[in-house]
């Protein structure tokens, strides 16, 4: 959803901003807009979670390879 150069912190900031906008829409009783904004924020956070999952998988694999090569 986002380019790879957008930092993880920036993604959290984007999600937070979108959720704040959703809250404003809820105060305005614009439930449809709020629902869309929550869905966007959720997608941003799910993409970020996938990045973390991939990072940890790669890290675990590298540790395995290092252990095997040191034997």
C-alpha distances in whole Angstrom, upper triangle without the diagonal:
4,7,9,12,10,13,13,15,13,10,14,15,12,13,16,16,15,17,20,19,19,23,24,23,25,28,28,28,25,24,22,20,20,18,15,15,15,13,10,11,12,8,7,11,10,7,10,13,12,12,15,16,16,17,20,21,21,23,25,26,27,29,31,31,33,35,36,37,39,41
4,6,8,7,10,10,13,10,8,12,13,11,12,15,15,15,17,20,19,20,23,24,24,26,29,29,29,27,26,24,21,21,20,17,16,17,15,12,12,13,10,8,11,12,9,10,13,12,11,15,17,16,17,20,21,21,23,25,26,26,29,30,31,32,35,36,36,38,41
4,5,6,9,11,14,11,10,14,15,13,15,18,18,18,21,23,22,23,26,27,27,30,32,32,33,30,29,27,25,25,24,21,20,20,19,15,16,17,14,12,14,15,11,12,15,14,12,15,17,16,16,20,21,20,22,25,25,25,28,30,30,31,34,35,35,37,39
4,6,8,9,13,11,11,14,16,15,16,19,20,20,22,24,24,25,28,29,30,32,34,35,35,33,32,30,27,27,26,24,22,22,21,18,17,18,15,13,14,15,11,11,14,13,10,13,15,13,13,17,18,17,18,22,22,22,24,26,26,27,30,31,31,33,36
4,6,9,11,10,11,14,15,14,16,19,19,20,22,24,24,26,28,29,30,32,34,35,36,33,33,31,28,28,28,25,23,23,22,19,18,20,17,14,16,17,14,13,16,15,12,15,18,16,15,19,20,19,20,23,24,23,26,28,28,28,31,33,32,34,37
4,7,8,6,7,10,11,10,13,15,15,16,19,20,21,22,24,26,26,28,30,31,32,30,29,28,25,24,24,22,20,20,19,16,15,17,15,11,13,15,12,11,14,14,12,14,17,16,16,19,21,20,21,24,25,25,27,29,29,30,33,34,34,36,39
4,5,5,6,9,10,11,13,14,15,17,18,20,21,23,24,26,27,29,31,32,33,31,30,29,26,25,25,23,21,21,20,17,15,17,16,12,12,15,12,10,13,14,11,12,15,15,14,17,19,18,19,22,23,23,24,27,28,28,30,32,33,34,37
4,5,5,6,9,10,11,12,14,15,17,18,20,21,23,25,26,27,29,30,31,30,28,28,25,24,23,22,19,18,18,16,14,14,14,10,10,12,10,7,10,11,9,9,13,13,12,14,17,17,17,20,22,22,23,26,27,27,29,31,32,33,36
4,5,5,6,9,10,11,12,14,15,16,18,20,21,23,24,26,27,29,30,29,28,28,25,23,23,22,19,18,19,17,14,15,15,12,11,14,13,10,12,15,12,12,16,17,15,17,20,20,20,23,25,25,26,29,30,30,32,34,35,35,38
4,5,5,6,9,10,10,12,14,15,16,18,20,21,23,24,26,27,28,27,26,26,23,21,22,20,17,17,18,15,12,15,14,10,11,14,13,10,14,16,14,14,18,18,17,20,22,22,23,25,27,27,28,31,32,32,35,37,37,38,41
4,5,5,6,9,10,11,12,14,15,16,18,20,21,22,25,26,27,25,24,23,20,19,19,17,14,14,14,11,9,11,10,7,7,11,9,7,11,13,11,12,16,16,16,18,21,21,22,24,26,26,28,30,31,32,34,36,36,38,40
4,5,5,6,9,10,10,12,14,15,16,18,20,21,23,24,25,24,23,23,20,18,18,17,14,13,14,12,9,10,11,8,7,11,11,8,11,14,13,13,16,18,17,19,21,22,22,25,27,27,28,31,32,32,34,37,37,38,41
4,5,5,6,9,10,10,12,14,15,17,18,20,21,23,24,23,22,22,19,18,19,18,14,14,15,13,10,13,13,10,10,14,14,12,14,17,16,16,20,21,20,22,25,25,25,28,30,30,31,34,35,35,37,40,40,41,44
4,5,5,6,9,10,11,12,14,15,17,18,20,21,22,21,20,20,17,15,16,14,11,12,13,10,8,11,11,8,9,13,12,11,14,17,16,17,20,21,21,23,25,26,27,29,31,31,33,35,36,37,39,41,41,43,45
4,5,5,6,9,10,10,12,14,15,16,19,20,21,19,18,18,15,13,14,12,9,9,10,8,5,8,9,6,7,10,11,10,13,15,15,16,18,20,20,22,24,25,26,28,30,31,32,34,36,36,38,40,41,42,45
4,5,5,6,9,10,10,12,14,15,17,19,20,19,18,18,16,13,15,14,11,10,12,11,7,10,12,10,10,13,14,13,15,18,18,18,21,23,23,24,27,28,28,30,32,33,34,36,38,38,40,42,43,44,47
4,5,5,6,9,10,11,13,14,16,17,18,17,17,17,14,12,14,14,10,11,13,11,9,12,14,11,12,16,16,15,18,20,20,21,24,25,25,27,29,30,31,33,35,36,37,39,40,41,43,45,46,47,49
4,5,5,6,9,10,11,12,14,15,16,14,14,14,11,9,11,10,6,7,10,8,6,10,11,10,11,14,15,15,17,20,20,21,23,25,25,27,29,30,31,33,35,36,37,39,41,42,43,45,46,48,50
4,5,5,6,9,10,10,12,14,15,14,13,14,11,8,10,10,7,6,9,9,6,9,12,11,11,14,16,16,17,20,21,21,23,25,26,27,29,31,31,33,35,36,37,39,41,42,43,45,47,48,50
4,5,5,6,9,10,11,13,14,14,14,15,12,10,12,13,9,9,13,12,10,13,15,14,15,18,19,19,20,23,24,24,26,28,29,30,32,34,34,36,38,39,40,42,44,44,46,48,49,50,53
4,5,5,6,9,10,11,12,11,12,12,9,8,11,11,7,9,12,11,10,13,15,15,16,19,20,20,22,24,25,26,28,30,30,32,34,35,36,38,40,41,42,44,46,46,48,50,51,52,55
4,5,5,6,9,10,10,9,9,10,7,4,7,8,5,6,10,10,9,12,14,14,15,18,19,20,21,24,25,25,27,29,30,31,33,35,36,37,39,41,42,44,45,46,48,50,51,52,54
4,5,5,6,9,10,10,10,12,10,7,10,12,9,9,13,13,12,14,17,17,17,20,22,22,23,26,27,27,29,31,32,33,35,37,37,39,41,42,43,45,47,48,49,51,53,54,56
4,5,5,6,9,9,10,12,10,8,12,13,11,12,15,15,14,17,19,19,20,23,24,24,26,28,29,30,32,34,35,36,38,40,40,42,44,45,46,48,50,50,52,54,55,56,59
4,5,5,6,5,7,9,6,5,9,10,9,11,14,14,14,16,19,19,20,22,24,25,26,28,30,30,32,34,35,36,38,40,41,42,44,46,47,49,50,51,53,55,56,57,59
4,5,5,6,6,9,8,6,9,11,11,11,14,15,15,17,19,20,21,23,25,25,26,29,30,31,32,35,36,37,38,40,41,42,45,46,47,49,51,52,53,55,56,57,59
4,5,8,9,12,11,10,13,15,14,14,18,19,18,20,23,23,23,26,28,28,29,32,33,33,35,37,38,39,41,43,44,45,47,49,49,51,53,54,55,57,59,60,62
4,5,8,11,10,9,13,14,14,15,18,19,19,21,23,24,25,27,29,29,31,33,34,35,37,39,40,41,43,45,45,47,49,50,51,53,55,56,57,59,61,62,64
4,6,9,9,9,11,13,14,14,17,18,19,20,23,24,25,26,29,29,30,33,34,35,36,39,40,41,43,45,45,47,49,50,51,53,55,56,57,59,61,62,64
4,6,6,6,9,10,11,12,15,16,17,18,20,22,23,24,26,27,29,31,32,33,35,37,38,39,41,43,44,45,47,48,50,51,53,54,56,57,59,60,62
4,6,5,6,9,10,10,12,14,15,16,18,20,21,22,24,26,26,28,30,31,32,34,36,37,38,40,42,43,44,46,47,49,51,52,53,55,57,58,60
4,5,5,6,9,10,11,13,14,15,17,19,20,21,23,25,26,27,29,30,31,33,35,36,37,39,41,42,43,45,47,48,49,51,53,54,55,57,59
4,5,5,6,9,10,11,12,14,15,17,19,20,21,23,24,26,27,29,30,32,33,35,36,38,39,41,42,44,45,47,48,50,51,53,54,56,58
4,5,5,6,9,10,11,12,14,15,16,18,20,21,22,24,26,27,28,30,32,33,34,36,37,39,41,42,43,45,47,48,49,51,52,54,56
4,5,5,6,9,10,10,12,14,15,16,18,20,21,22,24,26,27,29,30,31,33,35,36,37,39,40,42,43,45,46,48,49,51,52,54
4,5,5,6,9,10,11,13,14,15,17,19,20,21,23,25,26,27,29,30,31,33,35,36,37,39,41,42,44,45,47,48,49,51,53
4,5,5,6,8,10,11,12,14,15,17,18,20,21,23,24,26,27,29,30,32,33,35,36,38,39,41,42,44,45,47,48,50,52
4,5,5,6,9,10,11,12,14,15,16,18,20,21,22,24,26,27,28,30,31,33,34,36,37,39,40,42,43,45,46,48,50
4,5,5,6,9,10,10,12,14,15,16,18,20,21,22,24,26,27,29,30,31,33,34,36,37,39,40,42,43,45,46,48
4,5,5,6,9,10,11,12,14,15,17,19,20,21,23,25,26,27,29,30,32,33,35,36,38,39,41,42,44,45,47
4,5,5,6,9,10,11,12,14,15,17,18,20,21,23,24,26,27,29,30,32,33,35,36,38,39,41,42,44,46
4,5,5,6,9,10,10,12,14,15,16,18,20,21,22,24,25,27,28,30,31,33,34,36,37,39,40,42,44
4,5,5,6,8,10,10,12,14,15,16,18,20,21,23,24,26,27,29,30,31,33,35,36,37,39,41,43
4,6,5,6,9,10,11,13,14,16,17,19,20,21,23,25,26,27,29,31,32,33,35,36,38,39,41
4,5,5,6,9,10,10,12,14,15,16,18,20,21,22,24,26,27,29,30,31,33,35,36,37,39
4,5,5,6,9,10,10,12,14,15,16,18,20,21,22,24,26,27,29,30,32,33,35,36,38
4,5,5,6,9,10,11,12,14,15,17,18,20,21,23,24,26,27,29,30,32,33,35,37
4,5,5,6,9,10,11,12,14,15,16,18,20,21,23,24,26,27,29,30,32,33,35
4,5,5,6,9,10,11,12,14,15,16,18,20,21,23,24,26,27,29,30,32,34
4,5,5,6,8,10,10,12,14,15,16,18,20,21,22,24,26,27,28,30,32
4,5,5,6,9,10,11,12,14,15,16,18,20,21,22,24,26,27,29,31
4,5,5,6,9,10,10,12,14,15,16,18,20,21,23,24,26,27,29
4,5,5,6,9,10,11,12,14,15,17,18,20,21,23,24,26,28
4,5,5,6,8,10,11,12,14,15,16,18,20,21,22,24,26
4,5,5,6,9,10,11,12,14,15,16,18,20,21,23,25
4,5,5,6,9,10,10,12,14,15,16,18,20,21,23
4,5,5,6,9,10,11,12,14,15,17,18,20,22
4,5,5,6,9,10,10,12,14,15,16,18,20
4,5,5,6,9,10,11,12,14,15,17,19
4,5,5,6,9,10,11,12,14,16,17
4,5,5,6,9,10,11,12,14,16
4,5,5,6,9,10,10,12,15
4,5,5,6,9,10,11,13
4,5,5,6,9,10,11
4,5,5,6,9,10
4,5,5,6,9
4,6,5,7
4,5,6
4,6
4
